[in-house]
Amino acid sequence: MTPDYLNKIESGARPLANADPKLREAIRAVLGYSPEKWQELTGLYTPATPDAASLSAAAKGYRIPKEEEPIPAALLEAADMFGDTPAFAGLREYRWQYWMAHAPHKERPVTPDDWLNFYVKVKDTVDPKEPHH
């Protein structure tokens, strides 16, 4: 909406009733009038607009999958630092990275050395499957 158009509505040169309903609703909202008060003052009906919550995917019955957490940077760094050593080659495998990143931890590894130590503890007892996406 241009200032000139708004000026014409204010002066009566352009009837408010002829304005696009979305524009009228925007003017009503900016002025802070309830739909009832707006109708009382202007004689113009304001259709009910659904609230955002009723338009959400969840309200419509859709389930939005959670985003996967990325592989921690320190784990990727551990793979780069130690993965060339045959005993630690599993660190370079995505199945191991995914499993280690999603395994329950008493204390979550923070540094590349922590991730290496975790891998050394579990590598002989765990054989992670390829993750399903």
N, C-alpha and C positions, 0 to 999 in steps of 0.2 A: 504494500500500500504506500502510495506516495503522500508526502505532506499536502500536496494540492488536493488529492482525492479526499483526505481526511478533513481538510478545510471546507470542501464542498459539502461533505456530510454534516459538519458542524453548522454551516450556514443555512442548510436546508436546500442548497442548490441540487444536491443529489439525495434522494430519499434513502434513509437507512434501510428501509424495507427492501430496496432493490440490491443492497450489498449482498455479497456471497455469504451464506450462513456461517461458514468458517470464520470469515472476517468479523461478522457480528458477534460471534461467540468469543473471539479474541478481544474485541473491544469490551464486551461485558466482563470478561475475566480481568482485564487490565484495570477497569474501573472498580472492580471488587463487588459487583452486584450479584446477588443470588439469582438463579433463573426466575424465581417468583417475582422478585423486586424488579428485575429487568423487564419482565412481561408487563408488570403493573405500570412502569414508567414509559415504556415504548410501545406497548401493545403488540410486541413481537414475541412469538413463541420461541423458546429455546429447547430444542429436542434434548432429551436426556442423553448424556454421553456415558458410555460404559467406563468404569474405573479401570486403571491399568492392571489391577490384580485379576479382574475377571477376563482379561485378554491374554494373560500369561499362558505359556505352554503348559505349565502344571495345571492351571485351572481348566484347560481344554483336554486334559488327560494324557498329554505327552510327557514322556520321561526323558529328561536330558541327561545323557551319560556324564559322569564325572570325568574331568580331564585327567589323564595320566600324569603323575609327577615325573618330571624328567630325571634322567640318571644324574646323581649328584656330580658336580664338577670335580670334587676331590677323588671320587671313584674313577672317573674318566682319566684323571691325572695319574692315578695309581696304575691304570692299564697301560698308559704311555710309558711310565717310568719302569715298571717291573714286568710287563706282559711279554717282553722279548725273551725273558728267561724261561726255558722249557717248563720248569716246575710251577711257574705262575702264568702260563699261557692262557689259562681259563679267564683271567682278568680281562682279556681282550674280547671274549665272547659275549655277545649281547644277552644270551640266556643267563649267563652268570651275573652280568651287571644288573639285569632286571631283577633276578631273584635276590641278589644281595641288597639292592635298593629297597625292595618290598618286604624283606624278611623282618620279623620282629626283633628288636634290639633292646637289651637292657640299657645300654648306652650306645646311641647311634654313632658310628665312626664319623670322624670329622676330617682328619687329614689323610693324605694318600697312604701314609704308613699305617694308620688305623685300619683302612680298608684292606691293605695287604695282610695285616695280622688277622682280620676277620676271615679273609679268604683262606689263609693257611689253616685256621681252626676248622673250617667246614669242608674244605675241598675233598677230603677222603671219605666223608660221610654223606655228602649230598650230590645228586646228579640232577641239576635243574632241567626241566623240560623247556622247550621253546614257548615263550609267552604267547597267549592268544590275544589278538587285538580285535 
